[in-house]
């Protein structure tokens, strides 16, 4: 979740891959794939969007997500442009909708679309007004 740490870790791994087999007289062919970059939200933009979403939805509806290990191609945008990746809640326990993404029981509470689109439009208008 930190590109400088990732580079250092990959260098250490590559050194081990090269040197350890040589100690035993072996050779190795390898390929190290870096994968997606770390997704880092732009701090000032995140604060602005958070404020707008709280204004639109109320403080009780906006939560800070925990950092987790995932691959996300949106991360490429964040390396070039100020960007914010955020999650839209789509579960509704009262309707029995609560499965995680990428599971066979995944469902969406379609009422979340109105809330999400409304929050996005409000935020876009606030950012354009600034």
Legacy VTK file of the C-alpha trace (Angstrom):
# vtk DataFile Version 3.0
C-alpha trace
ASCII
DATASET POLYDATA
POINTS 130 float
0.000 0.000 0.000
3.080 2.155 -0.427
4.988 2.273 -3.699
8.404 2.986 -2.176
7.983 0.048 0.227
6.796 -2.149 -2.653
9.923 -1.315 -4.702
12.179 -2.118 -1.756
10.357 -5.387 -1.040
10.517 -6.468 -4.688
14.252 -5.703 -4.760
14.788 -7.884 -1.699
12.722 -10.699 -3.211
14.598 -10.454 -6.520
17.947 -10.577 -4.712
16.872 -13.735 -2.862
15.646 -15.334 -6.091
19.000 -14.651 -7.744
21.379 -15.464 -4.879
19.795 -18.416 -3.066
19.818 -20.857 -6.016
23.416 -19.841 -6.812
24.488 -20.983 -3.329
23.413 -24.496 -4.309
24.756 -24.390 -7.854
21.315 -23.973 -9.377
19.961 -21.472 -11.840
16.532 -19.978 -11.983
14.345 -18.209 -14.494
11.792 -15.852 -13.019
9.416 -13.021 -13.750
8.260 -10.558 -11.123
4.988 -8.834 -11.915
4.402 -5.593 -10.079
0.629 -5.721 -10.425
-1.568 -2.685 -9.927
-0.130 0.350 -8.156
-1.276 1.251 -4.663
-4.503 3.211 -4.743
-3.904 6.450 -2.853
-6.740 8.951 -2.625
-5.880 12.633 -3.073
-6.154 14.051 0.469
-7.661 17.495 -0.258
-10.132 16.100 -2.790
-11.105 13.307 -0.382
-11.856 15.891 2.304
-13.993 17.949 -0.099
-15.940 14.936 -1.312
-16.439 13.640 2.222
-17.815 17.025 3.300
-20.205 17.094 0.334
-21.427 13.546 0.952
-22.019 14.317 4.633
-24.015 17.410 3.642
-26.084 15.367 1.199
-26.547 12.082 3.084
-25.933 13.040 6.723
-22.967 12.188 8.944
-24.421 8.818 10.004
-24.363 7.597 6.391
-20.722 8.370 5.573
-18.036 6.070 7.012
-14.310 5.775 6.483
-13.476 2.388 4.988
-10.636 0.301 6.359
-7.575 -0.126 4.167
-7.506 -3.563 2.571
-5.432 -5.570 0.127
-7.121 -5.584 -3.255
-6.202 -5.023 -6.882
-7.995 -2.063 -8.401
-7.305 -0.682 -11.863
-8.702 2.711 -10.786
-5.321 3.087 -9.017
-3.743 3.982 -12.355
-5.858 7.159 -12.429
-4.669 8.120 -8.949
-1.048 8.048 -10.099
-1.787 10.676 -12.773
-4.718 12.792 -11.581
-6.110 13.946 -8.238
-8.701 11.230 -7.661
-10.841 9.630 -4.984
-12.047 6.038 -4.894
-14.945 5.481 -2.540
-17.431 2.746 -1.869
-21.193 2.985 -2.188
-23.155 0.859 0.246
-25.429 -1.522 -1.609
-26.470 -3.846 1.214
-29.773 -3.721 3.062
-30.093 -6.145 5.949
-33.858 -5.493 6.273
-34.290 -6.796 2.712
-31.908 -9.716 3.294
-29.295 -8.203 0.972
-25.842 -8.402 2.473
-23.513 -10.682 0.530
-20.030 -9.528 -0.353
-18.961 -8.600 -3.874
-17.761 -11.396 -6.167
-19.820 -14.086 -4.426
-22.580 -16.250 -5.914
-25.141 -14.695 -3.532
-24.272 -11.079 -4.405
-27.251 -8.745 -4.778
-27.744 -4.998 -4.872
-30.383 -2.997 -3.071
-31.434 -0.965 -6.092
-32.570 1.884 -3.826
-28.835 2.528 -3.369
-28.631 3.766 -6.975
-30.765 6.833 -6.244
-28.744 7.649 -3.144
-25.391 7.106 -4.859
-26.241 9.085 -7.982
-27.756 11.888 -5.925
-24.615 12.107 -3.781
-22.360 12.054 -6.839
-24.357 14.806 -8.574
-24.404 16.964 -5.456
-20.656 16.498 -5.011
-19.919 17.275 -8.672
-21.956 20.464 -8.516
-20.214 21.532 -5.294
-16.775 20.887 -6.825
-17.703 22.780 -9.997
-19.007 25.675 -7.897
-15.643 25.930 -6.148
LINES 1 131
130 0 1 2 3 4 5 6 7 8 9 10 11 12 13 14 15 16 17 18 19 20 21 22 23 24 25 26 27 28 29 30 31 32 33 34 35 36 37 38 39 40 41 42 43 44 45 46 47 48 49 50 51 52 53 54 55 56 57 58 59 60 61 62 63 64 65 66 67 68 69 70 71 72 73 74 75 76 77 78 79 80 81 82 83 84 85 86 87 88 89 90 91 92 93 94 95 96 97 98 99 100 101 102 103 104 105 106 107 108 109 110 111 112 113 114 115 116 117 118 119 120 121 122 123 124 125 126 127 128 129
